[in-house]
Each structure stands twice: as C-alpha cells, then as structure tokens.
Amino acid sequence: MKNLRKLNKGELKMINGGRPPLGCNSWDPITMCCRSWAPDYCGEATCKNSPAPLC
C-alpha cells in the first residue's frame, strides 16, 4: 500500500497507450501509431508495418 500517489493526466495517457488522433480508424496502442486513416485524413503518417494508404 505504499504506491498510492496521485497520477497527473499526462502520466495516465502514457500508461494507457495514448489517445488516438482524430481520423484514425485503427490505433495500435503498443507502438502508439495509426494503422489506417479515414478518407478525409488520408496522407497522414502510419505505422511502419501497416499497408500503404489508398488515396
């Protein structure tokens, strides 16, 4: 019971894997990157192991 300190929001987001950005259809919480984007957000950066975007 000695590890009971209050965490701030920045630490919580880091622990939970981050928050996916707008337009991300498939978020990978382990690598914290987007695998595929919505058509309106096409051209954004994707994960290294994701397929090429269809723009």
MARBA-3410 file (N, C-alpha, C, O; in Angstrom, 1 decimal):
55
0.8,-1.2,0.0,0.0,0.0,0.0,0.9,1.3,0.0,0.4,2.3,0.3 ~ 2.1,1.2,-0.3,3.0,2.3,-0.3,3.0,3.1,-1.7,3.5,4.2,-1.8 ~ 2.5,2.5,-2.7,2.5,3.1,-4.1,1.1,3.8,-4.3,0.6,3.6,-5.4 ~ 0.7,4.6,-3.4,-0.6,5.3,-3.6,-0.4,6.8,-3.8,-0.9,7.6,-3.0 ~ 0.3,7.1,-4.9,0.4,8.6,-5.2,-0.6,8.9,-6.3,-0.9,8.1,-7.1
-1.0,10.2,-6.4,-1.9,10.6,-7.4,-1.1,10.9,-8.7,-0.1,11.5,-8.7 ~ -1.7,10.3,-9.8,-1.1,10.5,-11.1,-1.7,11.7,-11.8,-2.9,11.9,-11.7 ~ -0.9,12.4,-12.5,-1.5,13.5,-13.3,-1.9,13.0,-14.7,-1.6,11.8,-15.0 ~ -2.7,13.8,-15.5,-3.3,13.3,-16.7,-2.2,12.9,-17.7,-2.5,11.9,-18.5 ~ -1.1,13.5,-17.8,0.0,13.2,-18.7,0.5,11.8,-18.5,0.7,11.0,-19.4
0.7,11.4,-17.2,1.1,10.1,-16.9,0.1,9.0,-17.2,0.4,7.9,-17.6 ~ -1.2,9.3,-17.0,-2.3,8.4,-17.3,-2.4,8.1,-18.7,-2.5,6.9,-19.1 ~ -2.2,9.1,-19.6,-2.3,8.9,-21.0,-1.1,8.0,-21.5,-1.2,7.2,-22.3 ~ 0.0,8.2,-20.8,1.2,7.4,-21.2,1.0,6.0,-20.8,1.4,5.1,-21.5 ~ 0.4,5.7,-19.7,0.2,4.4,-19.2,-0.8,3.7,-20.1,-0.7,2.5,-20.4
-1.9,4.4,-20.4,-3.0,3.8,-21.2,-2.7,3.6,-22.7,-3.5,3.1,-23.4 ~ -1.5,4.0,-23.1,-1.2,3.9,-24.5,-1.5,5.1,-25.4,-1.4,5.0,-26.6 ~ -1.8,6.2,-24.8,-2.1,7.4,-25.5,-3.5,7.5,-26.1,-4.3,6.5,-26.0 ~ -3.8,8.6,-26.6,-5.2,8.9,-27.2,-5.0,8.9,-28.7,-4.2,9.6,-29.2 ~ -5.9,8.1,-29.4,-5.8,8.1,-30.8,-6.2,9.5,-31.4,-7.1,10.1,-30.9
-5.5,9.9,-32.5,-5.8,11.2,-33.1,-7.1,11.2,-33.9,-7.6,10.1,-34.2 ~ -7.7,12.3,-34.2,-8.9,12.4,-35.0,-8.6,11.8,-36.4,-7.6,12.0,-37.0 ~ -9.6,11.0,-36.8,-9.5,10.4,-38.2,-8.8,9.1,-38.2,-8.7,8.5,-39.3 ~ -8.3,8.6,-37.1,-7.6,7.3,-37.1,-8.6,6.2,-37.0,-9.4,6.1,-36.0 ~ -8.6,5.3,-37.9,-9.6,4.1,-37.9,-9.0,2.9,-37.1,-9.8,2.2,-36.5
-7.7,2.8,-37.1,-7.1,1.6,-36.4,-5.9,2.1,-35.6,-4.8,2.3,-36.2 ~ -6.0,2.2,-34.3,-5.0,2.7,-33.4,-4.2,1.5,-32.8,-4.9,0.6,-32.3 ~ -2.9,1.5,-32.9,-2.1,0.5,-32.3,-1.5,1.1,-31.0,-0.6,1.9,-31.0 ~ -2.1,0.6,-29.8,-1.6,1.2,-28.5,-0.2,0.9,-28.1,0.4,1.6,-27.3 ~ 0.3,-0.2,-28.6,1.7,-0.7,-28.2,2.7,0.2,-28.9,3.6,0.7,-28.2
2.6,0.5,-30.2,3.6,1.3,-30.8,3.1,2.8,-30.9,3.9,3.7,-31.3 ~ 1.9,3.1,-30.4,1.3,4.4,-30.4,1.3,5.1,-31.8,1.8,6.2,-31.9 ~ 0.8,4.4,-32.8,0.7,4.9,-34.1,-0.6,4.4,-34.8,-1.2,3.5,-34.3 ~ -1.0,5.1,-35.8,-2.2,4.7,-36.5,-1.9,3.8,-37.7,-1.0,4.1,-38.5 ~ -2.7,2.7,-37.8,-2.5,1.8,-38.9,-3.3,2.2,-40.2,-2.8,2.1,-41.3
-4.5,2.8,-40.0,-5.2,3.3,-41.2,-6.0,4.5,-40.8,-6.4,4.7,-39.6 ~ -6.2,5.4,-41.8,-6.9,6.7,-41.5,-8.2,6.7,-42.3,-8.4,6.0,-43.3 ~ -9.1,7.6,-41.8,-10.3,7.9,-42.5,-10.0,8.5,-43.9,-8.9,9.2,-44.0 ~ -10.9,8.5,-44.9,-10.6,9.1,-46.2,-10.3,10.5,-46.1,-9.5,11.0,-46.9 ~ -10.9,11.3,-45.2,-10.6,12.7,-45.1,-9.2,13.0,-44.6,-8.7,14.1,-44.8
-8.6,12.1,-43.9,-7.3,12.3,-43.3,-6.2,11.5,-44.0,-5.2,11.3,-43.4 ~ -6.5,11.1,-45.2,-5.5,10.3,-46.0,-4.2,11.1,-46.2,-4.3,12.3,-46.5 ~ -3.1,10.4,-46.1,-1.8,11.0,-46.3,-1.1,11.3,-45.0,0.1,11.7,-45.0 ~ -1.7,11.0,-43.8,-1.0,11.2,-42.5,-0.1,10.0,-42.3,-0.1,9.0,-43.0 ~ 0.8,10.2,-41.4,1.8,9.1,-41.1,1.2,7.9,-40.5,0.3,8.0,-39.6
1.6,6.7,-40.9,1.1,5.5,-40.4,2.2,4.6,-39.8,3.4,5.0,-39.8 ~ 1.8,3.5,-39.2,2.8,2.6,-38.6,3.7,2.0,-39.7,3.4,2.0,-40.8 ~ 4.9,1.6,-39.3,5.9,1.0,-40.2,5.4,-0.3,-40.9,5.6,-0.5,-42.0 ~ 4.6,-1.1,-40.1,4.1,-2.4,-40.6,2.7,-2.3,-41.2,2.2,-3.4,-41.5 ~ 2.2,-1.1,-41.4,0.8,-1.0,-42.0,0.9,-1.0,-43.5,1.9,-0.6,-44.1
-0.2,-1.4,-44.2,-0.2,-1.3,-45.6,-0.2,0.1,-46.1,-0.6,1.0,-45.4 ~ 0.1,0.3,-47.4,0.1,1.6,-48.0,-1.3,2.2,-48.0,-2.2,1.4,-48.3 ~ -1.4,3.5,-47.8,-2.8,4.1,-47.8,-3.3,4.2,-49.3,-2.6,4.3,-50.2 ~ -4.6,4.0,-49.4,-5.3,4.1,-50.7,-5.9,5.5,-50.9,-7.0,5.7,-50.5 ~ -5.1,6.4,-51.4,-5.6,7.8,-51.6,-6.1,8.1,-53.0,-6.5,9.2,-53.3
END
